[in-house]
Amino acid sequence: MPLLDEYHVGDPFITVAAASKFIAAHAPPGTDRAKAYNSNYSKIGYAQAKGYLPNSRGMDSHKFFAWAVTQECWQYLKNIKGLSFSANVTVTGLQAIAEVGDGTSAVPLPDDPLELKELALSLTQRKEQADRQRAKDLEELNRYREAAKNRSAVCAENGRMGGAQKNRGSPKL
């Protein structure tokens, strides 16, 4: 079992200390490892404080290295064999984005024009049904929010009045 301050390529979890140590150990030749460790630790802490990384002692190593390789000072991490991270590629001029590591879904297109027309009609109907369901769900959510807002206003008023007001004017029978 590895220590908490050690990371081996392929481990699913990495601590801040292990990440700092691993990055410093793989720094380019001539780098002062102790200074690199401290600098890495500070950089990771800053990223946690800013919300780029989870604010805990450890995290998912894939997500950490996906963030780390985007940092200009750690570009050399891309050359470490077996290191797991996602790559986002943006192609300009074509308005397309490709993401490595995420699954995709595709519908096989038939060669026959009639089958293609039927498929297009079927997909359009499914999309319209999903849109209607989404609108219905949004309407229900808005009703729920409005009711919660009204309850909150009543509770706030009751709080200002010293608690929920009872009907004190009617005599008991």
C-alpha positions as CSV (number, residue, x, y, z in Angstrom):
1,M,0.0,0.0,0.0
2,P,1.5,3.4,-1.0
3,L,2.0,6.1,1.5
4,L,-0.3,9.2,1.3
5,D,2.6,11.3,0.1
6,E,3.4,8.9,-2.8
7,Y,1.7,8.6,-6.2
8,H,2.3,5.9,-8.7
9,V,1.0,6.3,-12.3
10,G,-2.4,4.7,-12.4
11,D,-3.5,5.2,-8.8
12,P,-7.1,6.5,-8.7
13,F,-6.5,8.9,-5.8
14,I,-3.9,11.5,-5.1
15,T,-3.2,13.7,-2.1
16,V,-1.9,17.3,-2.4
17,A,1.4,16.2,-0.9
18,A,1.8,13.3,-3.3
19,A,0.9,15.5,-6.3
20,S,3.5,18.1,-5.2
21,K,6.1,15.4,-4.8
22,F,5.3,13.6,-8.0
23,I,5.3,16.9,-10.1
24,A,8.6,17.9,-8.5
25,A,10.2,14.5,-9.1
26,H,9.3,14.8,-12.9
27,A,10.4,18.4,-13.3
28,P,12.9,19.1,-16.0
29,P,16.6,18.5,-15.2
30,G,18.3,21.3,-13.3
31,T,15.2,22.1,-11.2
32,D,15.6,22.5,-7.5
33,R,13.3,19.7,-6.3
34,A,12.7,21.2,-2.8
35,K,11.7,24.6,-4.2
36,A,9.6,22.9,-6.9
37,Y,7.8,20.8,-4.2
38,N,6.9,24.0,-2.1
39,S,5.9,25.9,-5.2
40,N,3.7,23.0,-6.4
41,Y,2.1,22.7,-3.0
42,S,1.3,26.4,-3.0
43,K,-0.1,26.4,-6.5
44,I,-2.4,23.4,-5.7
45,G,-3.5,25.2,-2.5
46,Y,-4.3,28.4,-4.5
47,A,-6.3,26.4,-7.0
48,Q,-8.3,24.8,-4.2
49,A,-8.9,28.2,-2.7
50,K,-10.1,29.5,-6.0
51,G,-12.4,26.5,-6.5
52,Y,-10.5,24.9,-9.5
53,L,-9.8,21.8,-7.4
54,P,-11.7,20.2,-4.5
55,N,-10.7,21.7,-1.2
56,S,-9.6,18.5,0.5
57,R,-6.4,16.6,1.3
58,G,-6.9,14.4,-1.7
59,M,-8.8,14.1,-5.0
60,D,-9.4,11.9,-8.1
61,S,-6.1,11.7,-9.8
62,H,-7.6,11.8,-13.3
63,K,-9.4,15.1,-12.6
64,F,-6.3,16.5,-10.9
65,F,-4.0,15.8,-13.8
66,A,-6.6,17.0,-16.3
67,W,-6.3,20.3,-14.5
68,A,-2.6,20.1,-14.0
69,V,-1.6,19.7,-17.6
70,T,-3.5,22.9,-18.5
71,Q,-1.1,24.8,-16.3
72,E,1.7,26.4,-18.3
73,C,4.5,25.5,-15.9
74,W,3.5,21.8,-15.8
75,Q,3.2,21.2,-19.6
76,Y,6.0,18.5,-19.2
77,L,3.4,16.3,-17.4
78,K,1.9,15.5,-20.8
79,N,5.1,13.5,-21.7
80,I,4.8,11.1,-18.7
81,K,3.8,7.7,-20.0
82,G,0.6,6.2,-18.6
83,L,-0.5,9.5,-16.9
84,S,-4.3,9.8,-17.2
85,F,-5.9,13.1,-18.3
86,S,-8.4,14.4,-20.7
87,A,-7.6,16.6,-23.7
88,N,-10.0,19.2,-25.1
89,V,-9.3,20.2,-28.6
90,T,-10.9,23.3,-30.1
91,V,-10.8,23.6,-33.9
92,T,-11.1,27.2,-35.0
93,G,-12.9,28.0,-38.2
94,L,-15.1,25.0,-38.0
95,Q,-16.8,25.7,-34.6
96,A,-16.1,22.2,-33.4
97,I,-14.9,20.8,-30.0
98,A,-13.6,17.3,-29.6
99,E,-13.1,15.8,-26.1
100,V,-10.9,12.8,-25.5
101,G,-12.0,10.5,-22.7
102,D,-15.7,11.1,-22.8
103,G,-18.1,8.7,-24.5
104,T,-20.2,9.7,-27.5
105,S,-23.4,8.5,-28.9
106,A,-24.4,8.2,-32.6
107,V,-27.4,7.1,-34.5
108,P,-26.6,5.0,-37.6
109,L,-28.0,6.6,-40.7
110,P,-29.7,4.4,-43.2
111,D,-28.8,4.6,-46.9
112,D,-32.4,4.5,-48.1
113,P,-34.0,8.0,-48.4
114,L,-37.4,6.8,-47.1
115,E,-35.8,5.1,-44.1
116,L,-33.8,8.3,-43.5
117,K,-37.0,10.4,-43.6
118,E,-38.7,8.0,-41.1
119,L,-35.7,8.2,-38.8
120,A,-35.7,12.0,-39.0
121,L,-39.4,12.1,-38.2
122,S,-39.0,9.7,-35.3
123,L,-36.1,11.7,-33.8
124,T,-38.0,14.9,-34.3
125,Q,-41.0,13.5,-32.4
126,R,-38.8,12.3,-29.6
127,K,-37.2,15.7,-29.3
128,E,-40.5,17.4,-29.3
129,Q,-41.7,15.0,-26.6
130,A,-38.6,15.7,-24.5
131,D,-39.1,19.5,-25.0
132,R,-42.7,19.2,-23.8
133,Q,-41.6,17.2,-20.8
134,R,-38.9,19.7,-20.0
135,A,-41.4,22.6,-20.2
136,K,-43.8,20.7,-17.9
137,D,-41.0,20.0,-15.4
138,L,-39.9,23.6,-15.5
139,E,-43.4,24.8,-14.9
140,E,-43.7,22.4,-11.9
141,L,-40.4,23.7,-10.5
142,N,-41.5,27.3,-10.9
143,R,-44.7,26.5,-9.0
144,Y,-42.7,24.9,-6.3
145,R,-40.4,27.9,-6.1
146,E,-43.3,30.3,-5.9
147,A,-44.9,28.3,-3.1
148,A,-41.6,28.2,-1.2
149,K,-41.3,31.9,-1.7
150,N,-44.8,32.5,-0.3
151,R,-44.2,30.2,2.7
152,S,-41.0,32.1,3.4
153,A,-42.8,35.4,3.3
154,V,-45.5,34.2,5.6
155,C,-42.9,32.8,8.0
156,A,-40.9,36.1,7.9
157,E,-44.1,38.1,8.7
158,N,-45.0,35.7,11.5
159,G,-41.5,36.1,12.9
160,R,-41.8,39.9,12.9
161,M,-45.2,39.6,14.7
162,G,-43.8,37.3,17.4
163,G,-44.9,34.0,16.1
164,A,-47.8,32.6,14.1
165,Q,-50.9,34.6,14.9
166,K,-53.9,32.8,16.3
167,N,-57.4,34.0,15.8
168,R,-58.0,35.6,19.2
169,G,-61.1,37.5,18.3
170,S,-63.6,34.7,18.1
171,P,-65.2,33.4,21.3
172,K,-65.0,29.7,22.3
173,L,-68.2,27.8,22.2
